[in-house]
Amino acid sequence: MVQEQLAKLATEVDAGFPANSQLSIDAKDIPHLKKLPAAKQLAGQKAFVDEIRKRMPERHLLDILKYTEHWSRYTRQCAPDYVWSS
């Protein structure tokens, strides 16, 4: 069933390729998507982002993982079963 759905989707994508102005394939057969134009900034967006940054200072990813492990002990789920069987 999944293979049929994928085959159908691939056929639709192939049929739509000539009209797709956002996709190109280079001489090495590598597909490339064109970059979309930047979205228009909403009114008040800069003030909102500034307020978020003020209230939530930047954190290092390793610190985030360390604190998350400390609070939730999620890494114990990664241990082999024999560690917890005794």
Secondary structure, DSSP 8 states (H G I E B T S, - for coil): -HHHHHHHHHHHHHHHGGG-TTEEE-TTS-EEE---------TTHHHHHHHHHHHS----HHHHHHHHHHHH-GGGGGS-HHHH--
